[in-house]
Amino acid sequence: MNALIELQSLLDLFPDQPPLLQAAEHVPGSTTPEPYKSMLVHEHHMTVTMENYHHCQVEVQVLDRNPDESNYSRKILLLKEGTDKVVQFGIVRFNFQYVTEQVKNEIIAEETPLGRVLITHNVLRHIDLGAILRVECGPTLARHFNCEVGTVTYGRLATIFCNNRPAVDLLEISSPLE
């Protein structure tokens, strides 16, 4: 996988004007600074990782969606439960042919973070970490994160395999951390 090509394919699902990112580069996980390394360089659901790091549950806010017969894509924010504090930006592309109708319907309902749905329904899954990204926030991401344009943060590209099939492509970007 070429990380920057995969990144662009996910960004192209929801073109932003002004742009989401000012710049992005693929960086080795081993050189990713803490606390981003602990937050991103693993093969676990980001829902659980964000909840552990921020010591609270997270809620999903869907900004946009592109549903079709077999794929469902959405652009989301994860927020600290009961607040408007954004902890993560994400783009998800989900191929529903590898999950049950019940799981599909719960994801389309857009009330629960994806990771929580898969965990709750005990979907046989594993996560392949594709790439770690160092990103500079463009105007749109800076607005979501309430930071300055050009602020550096980190994210990742990953694929979730459901029932041993590549079902979900993810872009997950952490809010800037101190």
The 8 nearest C-alpha neighbors of each residue, nearest first, counted from 0:
[[1, 2, 5, 129, 4, 3, 130, 156],
 [0, 2, 4, 3, 5, 6, 130, 129],
 [3, 1, 5, 4, 0, 6, 130, 25],
 [2, 4, 6, 5, 1, 7, 25, 24],
 [3, 5, 7, 6, 1, 2, 8, 0],
 [6, 4, 8, 2, 7, 3, 1, 9],
 [7, 5, 3, 9, 4, 8, 2, 10],
 [6, 8, 10, 4, 9, 5, 11, 3],
 [7, 9, 5, 11, 6, 10, 4, 12],
 [10, 8, 6, 11, 7, 12, 5, 90],
 [9, 11, 7, 12, 8, 13, 14, 6],
 [12, 10, 8, 14, 13, 9, 7, 6],
 [11, 13, 10, 9, 14, 8, 72, 65],
 [14, 12, 11, 10, 15, 74, 9, 63],
 [13, 15, 11, 10, 12, 16, 18, 19],
 [16, 14, 18, 17, 19, 13, 139, 10],
 [17, 15, 18, 14, 139, 19, 138, 137],
 [16, 18, 15, 138, 139, 19, 137, 20],
 [19, 17, 16, 15, 20, 137, 139, 138],
 [18, 20, 139, 137, 140, 15, 138, 136],
 [21, 19, 137, 136, 22, 18, 135, 140],
 [20, 22, 137, 135, 136, 149, 19, 18],
 [23, 21, 135, 20, 134, 24, 136, 137],
 [24, 22, 134, 133, 135, 132, 25, 20],
 [23, 25, 133, 132, 26, 134, 22, 3],
 [24, 26, 132, 131, 133, 2, 130, 27],
 [27, 25, 131, 132, 24, 28, 133, 31],
 [28, 26, 29, 30, 131, 31, 25, 130],
 [27, 29, 31, 30, 40, 131, 26, 36],
 [28, 30, 27, 31, 36, 40, 32, 26],
 [31, 29, 28, 27, 32, 26, 36, 33],
 [30, 32, 28, 36, 29, 27, 35, 33],
 [33, 31, 36, 35, 30, 34, 29, 37],
 [34, 32, 35, 36, 37, 31, 38, 176],
 [33, 35, 36, 37, 32, 38, 176, 177],
 [36, 34, 33, 38, 37, 32, 39, 153],
 [35, 37, 33, 31, 40, 39, 38, 34],
 [38, 36, 35, 34, 39, 40, 33, 41],
 [37, 39, 35, 36, 34, 48, 40, 49],
 [40, 38, 36, 37, 41, 35, 155, 154],
 [39, 41, 36, 28, 37, 38, 42, 131],
 [42, 40, 43, 39, 128, 37, 38, 36],
 [41, 43, 126, 128, 127, 44, 40, 125],
 [44, 42, 41, 45, 126, 48, 47, 125],
 [45, 43, 46, 114, 47, 48, 42, 126],
 [44, 46, 48, 47, 49, 43, 114, 39],
 [47, 45, 49, 44, 48, 114, 50, 115],
 [48, 46, 50, 45, 49, 44, 51, 114],
 [47, 49, 45, 51, 50, 46, 52, 38],
 [50, 48, 52, 46, 51, 47, 45, 53],
 [49, 51, 47, 55, 56, 53, 48, 54],
 [52, 50, 54, 48, 49, 53, 47, 55],
 [51, 53, 49, 50, 54, 48, 38, 55],
 [52, 54, 50, 55, 51, 49, 79, 56],
 [55, 53, 51, 50, 52, 56, 49, 79],
 [56, 54, 50, 53, 57, 79, 80, 51],
 [55, 57, 50, 80, 79, 58, 54, 53],
 [58, 56, 79, 80, 78, 77, 50, 55],
 [59, 57, 78, 80, 77, 79, 112, 111],
 [58, 60, 77, 112, 76, 111, 61, 78],
 [59, 61, 76, 75, 62, 77, 58, 78],
 [60, 62, 75, 63, 74, 59, 76, 73],
 [61, 63, 75, 74, 60, 64, 76, 73],
 [64, 62, 74, 73, 61, 65, 75, 13],
 [63, 65, 73, 72, 66, 74, 62, 71],
 [66, 64, 72, 71, 73, 67, 63, 12],
 [67, 65, 71, 72, 70, 64, 68, 69],
 [66, 68, 70, 69, 71, 65, 72, 94],
 [67, 69, 70, 66, 71, 95, 94, 96],
 [70, 68, 95, 94, 67, 96, 71, 66],
 [71, 69, 94, 93, 67, 95, 68, 66],
 [70, 72, 66, 93, 92, 65, 67, 94],
 [73, 71, 92, 65, 91, 64, 93, 66],
 [72, 74, 64, 91, 63, 90, 75, 65],
 [73, 75, 90, 63, 62, 89, 61, 64],
 [76, 74, 61, 89, 62, 60, 88, 73],
 [75, 77, 88, 60, 87, 59, 89, 78],
 [76, 78, 59, 87, 58, 86, 85, 57],
 [79, 77, 85, 58, 57, 84, 86, 80],
 [78, 80, 57, 82, 84, 81, 56, 58],
 [79, 81, 57, 56, 58, 82, 78, 55],
 [80, 82, 79, 83, 58, 78, 57, 84],
 [83, 81, 84, 79, 80, 78, 85, 58],
 [82, 84, 78, 85, 79, 81, 80, 77],
 [85, 83, 78, 82, 79, 86, 144, 77],
 [86, 84, 78, 87, 77, 144, 83, 76],
 [85, 87, 174, 78, 77, 173, 84, 79],
 [88, 86, 173, 77, 174, 172, 76, 85],
 [89, 87, 76, 172, 75, 171, 77, 173],
 [90, 88, 171, 75, 170, 74, 172, 76],
 [89, 91, 74, 170, 73, 169, 75, 9],
 [90, 92, 169, 72, 73, 168, 93, 89],
 [93, 91, 72, 168, 167, 71, 169, 73],
 [94, 92, 167, 71, 70, 166, 95, 72],
 [93, 95, 70, 166, 96, 69, 167, 71],
 [96, 94, 97, 69, 98, 93, 70, 103],
 [95, 97, 94, 98, 69, 166, 99, 70],
 [98, 96, 95, 161, 166, 162, 164, 94],
 [99, 97, 95, 96, 102, 103, 100, 161],
 [100, 98, 102, 101, 103, 97, 95, 96],
 [99, 101, 103, 102, 104, 98, 95, 105],
 [100, 102, 104, 99, 103, 105, 98, 106],
 [103, 101, 105, 99, 104, 100, 106, 98],
 [104, 102, 100, 106, 101, 105, 107, 99],
 [105, 103, 107, 101, 106, 102, 100, 108],
 [104, 106, 108, 102, 107, 103, 101, 109],
 [107, 105, 103, 108, 104, 109, 102, 113],
 [106, 108, 104, 109, 105, 103, 71, 110],
 [107, 109, 105, 106, 110, 104, 111, 103],
 [110, 108, 107, 106, 111, 61, 105, 59],
 [109, 111, 108, 59, 112, 106, 105, 58],
 [110, 112, 109, 59, 113, 116, 115, 58],
 [113, 111, 59, 115, 114, 58, 116, 46],
 [114, 112, 116, 115, 111, 117, 106, 46],
 [115, 113, 117, 116, 46, 112, 44, 118],
 [114, 116, 118, 112, 113, 117, 119, 111],
 [117, 115, 113, 119, 114, 118, 120, 111],
 [118, 116, 114, 120, 122, 115, 119, 121],
 [117, 119, 121, 115, 120, 116, 114, 122],
 [120, 118, 116, 121, 117, 115, 122, 114],
 [119, 121, 117, 122, 118, 116, 102, 115],
 [122, 120, 118, 119, 117, 123, 124, 116],
 [121, 123, 117, 120, 124, 118, 161, 162],
 [124, 122, 162, 161, 121, 125, 163, 160],
 [125, 123, 161, 160, 122, 162, 159, 126],
 [124, 126, 160, 159, 127, 161, 123, 42],
 [125, 127, 159, 42, 158, 160, 128, 43],
 [128, 126, 158, 157, 42, 129, 159, 125],
 [127, 129, 157, 42, 130, 126, 156, 158],
 [130, 128, 157, 156, 127, 158, 131, 155],
 [131, 129, 156, 155, 128, 2, 132, 25],
 [130, 132, 155, 26, 25, 154, 28, 27],
 [133, 131, 25, 154, 155, 24, 153, 26],
 [132, 134, 153, 24, 23, 152, 25, 26],
 [135, 133, 23, 152, 151, 22, 153, 132],
 [134, 136, 151, 149, 22, 21, 150, 20],
 [137, 135, 20, 149, 141, 140, 148, 150],
 [136, 138, 20, 21, 19, 148, 140, 18],
 [139, 137, 141, 148, 140, 17, 142, 18],
 [138, 140, 19, 142, 141, 137, 18, 17],
 [139, 141, 19, 143, 142, 136, 137, 138],
 [142, 140, 146, 144, 138, 136, 148, 139],
 [143, 141, 145, 139, 140, 144, 138, 146],
 [144, 142, 140, 141, 145, 139, 85, 88],
 [143, 145, 141, 146, 142, 174, 85, 140],
 [146, 144, 142, 141, 143, 147, 140, 85],
 [147, 145, 141, 144, 148, 142, 150, 143],
 [146, 148, 150, 141, 149, 145, 136, 142],
 [147, 149, 137, 141, 136, 138, 150, 146],
 [148, 150, 135, 136, 147, 151, 137, 21],
 [151, 149, 135, 136, 148, 147, 152, 146],
 [152, 150, 135, 134, 149, 136, 175, 153],
 [151, 153, 175, 134, 133, 135, 150, 173],
 [154, 152, 133, 132, 134, 172, 173, 35],
 [155, 153, 172, 132, 171, 173, 131, 133],
 [154, 156, 131, 171, 132, 130, 170, 157],
 [155, 157, 170, 129, 130, 169, 128, 171],
 [158, 156, 128, 129, 169, 127, 168, 155],
 [159, 157, 168, 127, 167, 126, 169, 160],
 [158, 160, 126, 167, 125, 166, 165, 127],
 [159, 161, 165, 164, 124, 125, 163, 166],
 [162, 160, 124, 163, 164, 123, 166, 97],
 [161, 163, 123, 164, 124, 160, 97, 122],
 [162, 164, 161, 160, 165, 124, 123, 125],
 [165, 163, 160, 161, 162, 166, 97, 159],
 [166, 164, 160, 159, 167, 161, 158, 163],
 [165, 167, 94, 160, 93, 164, 161, 159],
 [168, 166, 93, 159, 158, 92, 165, 94],
 [167, 169, 158, 92, 91, 157, 159, 93],
 [170, 168, 91, 157, 156, 90, 158, 171],
 [169, 171, 156, 90, 89, 155, 91, 172],
 [170, 172, 89, 154, 155, 88, 169, 156],
 [173, 171, 154, 88, 87, 153, 89, 155],
 [174, 172, 87, 154, 153, 86, 175, 88],
 [173, 175, 86, 87, 144, 176, 172, 152],
 [176, 174, 152, 173, 177, 151, 144, 150],
 [177, 175, 174, 34, 152, 35, 173, 86],
 [176, 175, 34, 33, 35, 174, 152, 32]]
